[in-house]
Amino acid sequence: MNDAIRHLDTRFSALDALRALQRPPKGWLRAIRNALGMTTSQYARRLGVSQPRVIALEKSEMTGNVTVHTLERAAEALGCRLVYVLLPERPLADVVQARADFLADEQVASVEHTMRLEDQAVTDGQAGAALRRQIVEELLRRPGRLWDGP
């Protein structure tokens, strides 16, 4: 397995507790601002914007129409730091392995189909399994090929 995948999977495993973390109903910006006892006017001054802009900012966080740069500035004005991470649903190594397995199964099925059409069907299950292992190994050696198709 690729060192970059192992490295990222190790880093992601340290973030497992974040998987259950949900955004507060009215957003992080508003939740933290309220917890600090800060009004929208006070927050606007800290951000250097108008009070209506703070309200729009908090709404844009909820709708997902806010830029990372804007969130960074907004977090800083609250004494926070924005942490941006794409947290895979499962380890990247598993994703790559599953994709290689899927493509190998497709290729083996295609070969077996062609051979049956040519009346050269392979009846030995071990030969099919060996071919599948060989395809998986080749795909894992060159993982860029995993993502060529749908």
N, C-alpha and C positions, 0 to 999 in steps of 0.2 A: 504494500500500500504506500502511496505517495506520502512523503514527509510533511508536505503542506497540509494534507488532509488530517494526518495524525495530530499535527500541531494545533490546527483549528478545532478539531474535536476535543482535544484536551482543554483548550480555552473555553469552549462552549460548555463543557461539563461543569466548569466552575460557576456557570450562570444558570444551572438547572432550577434554582429557586425562583428565578424570574418567570418561568413558564406559567406559574399560577397567578402572577401579578396582573391585575386588570386595571385599565385606566379608570380613574374615578368618574362617576356619572357626569360631572360637569367639566371634566378635564383636569390635567395636572396643574396647569397654570392657575386656574381659579382655586383649586383645592389648596395649593400651597399659599397663594395670596391670602385666602381666607384664614388659613391656619396661622399665618403671621399677623393677622389682624390688620392687614393693609387694605385700604380702600382703592377703588379703581383710579381715583384722582391721584393718590399718593404713588401708585404703581406707574401711572402715566408720566408723572414727573421724573421718576427714576429711569424710565425708558426714554424720556425725551420726546414723547408723543402726546397727542390729545387724549382726554378721557374716553371719548367715543371710539378712538382707535384701540384702546385696551379691550373694550367690550367686543369689538370686531375681531381682535386677536384671539381672545378666549373662544369666540364662536368658531373661528377658522381652525383652531386646534381640534375642536369637536368634529368638524366636517372633513378634516384631513387636507384642508386647503392652505396650509401654512408651510413655509420653507424651513429647511433645517437651519439656515442662517438666522432667520427670524426667531425660531425657537431657542437658539443659542443665546441671542441677545436678551430674550424674555427671561430665560433661566438665570442668566447672570444678574439681571436686575432684581431677582428674587433671592440672590445669594446661593444659587444652585448651579450645577453643571449638567449640560445635556449629554446623555450617554446614548449614542446611536449604535444599534446592533441589529443585524439580521440573525435571528436565532432559529436555526434549522429545526424542523419538527422532529427529526431523528438524526443520528450521527451521519456526517457526510460520507464516511466509509461505508455505511449501510446503503446510502442512496446510490453510490457508485457501484457497489456490488449488485444491488437489485437491478440497476440498469444494464449492467453487463450480463447478468443472468437472463433478463428479458430478451435482449438482442441475440444472445447465443441460442436461446430457445427458438426464436423466430428463424434464425439461420439454419439450425438443424432441421426444423420442420420443413423449410423450403427445400433443403437438400434431399430429405427423405421423400418429399412429394415428387420432386423431379426424378428421383431414382425409381419410384413406383411407376411413374408414367413411362419410363424407359424399360420397365419390367426388370429392374435391377435392385429391387427393394432389399435393404439390409435388415435381416431378421435378428441379428445379434444386438441386443440392447446395450451390451458393453461397448460396442463400436460407436453407437450414438452418444453414449455418455462420455466416451473418450473425446469424441469430436467436440462435444459441448464444452468440456473442460479446456480443451485447446483454444477454442474461440474465446471463452471467458478470460483465459490467461493473456491472450493477445490483446483483447480489449482493455484489460487492466494495465497492460504495459504502455498503451497509448490511449489514455482516457479521453483525449480530445475527440476521438472517433465516437464516443458514446452519445454525443449530443447532435450528431449530424441529422438524424431523422426526427420524426414526431415523438 
